[in-house]
Amino acid sequence: MNDSEYSSMYKVELTHWWYKALRNIMFYWVRKLKPKKILDVGCGTGINVLMLKKKNFDVYGIDASALAIKYCKKRGLTNVYKAIMQKLPFKAEAFDLIFSFDVLGILPDKEVTKGISDIKRCLKVGGYLILNIAALQSLYSQHDIAIRTLHRYNKKEIEILLDQYNFKITKSTYRVFFLFPLVTLVKMIEKKNINKQKFENIKGDVEKTNLILNSLLYPIMLIENLLLRFINLPIGTSLFIVAQKKKV
C-alpha cells in the first residue's frame, strides 16, 4: 500500500461509511462468538484494535508496514507488531479469534496459502477466522492499484481454500449489496482513467466520500448488516467469511 493510503486511512477510518459498516458487522460476530483472545492480521492504522481494546477485549495486531505500526503507536496501542500473515510471531493455538480484513487479495497465491496455514496454526481448535476480502475481479480498479491488490476473489475460491485447511464455514456472503450498482459504476469510471495517470499518482477511494455521503450510505449499510445476520447475499463488492477451525 502507498504511504499516502495509510495517511488517508488514519484520517478517515473512524468516520468513513465503509470502515464503520465493516466494524459494525465485525463487532456483531465478536459479541456472538465471545473470544477471550483476538488477533487482527493486517491491522493497518489500528482502529479495529483500538475499538476492541476499549470494549475490554484482549486484542493484538500485526501489519507488514512499519508506517502502519507507527500510526498504531500514535493511537496509543502497544500490542501491535510488524510482521506478516505468513509468519505470525505467536505460539500455536494462541488465539480464540483471528480476523483479517482485505489482506489476502494483496498476496500472491503461494503466500495466501502460507498465510492461511499460519493463521490455522495460531488458532485454537474450535477457534474462528473472520475474513473480509475484495470481491469479483471484474471490479478491479484504481483503488486496487493504490492499495496493491493483486486479486479480487469470488466466494467459491475462498470456500475451497478454507476447506483445504480444515475450516468449517459458518458464514459466507457477499456484502455491499445494496450499494453494488453505485460502487460498480464508480469503479468502471475509474478503470477508464487508469491509463491516463502515472502509476505513482494513482490514489484510492477513501478520501472521496464527504460528510453528506457518509450520512446517507452508512444507514444503508446498517440495514444490510442487519439482514446479514439472517441471510447471505448473492453479490457485492466484498466477501465476508466466518470459519471455524475443526479438529484434525
Salt bridges, closest charged atoms under 4 A:
GLU13 OE1 - ARG75 NH2 3.39
ASP96 OD1 - LYS124 NZ 3.38
GLU111 OE2 - LYS114 NZ 3.44
ASP118 OD1 - ARG121 NE 2.60
ASP144 OD1 - ARG152 NH1 2.86
GLU157 OE2 - HIS151 NE2 3.20
GLU190 OE2 - LYS208 NZ 3.17
ASP205 OD1 - LYS208 NZ 3.36
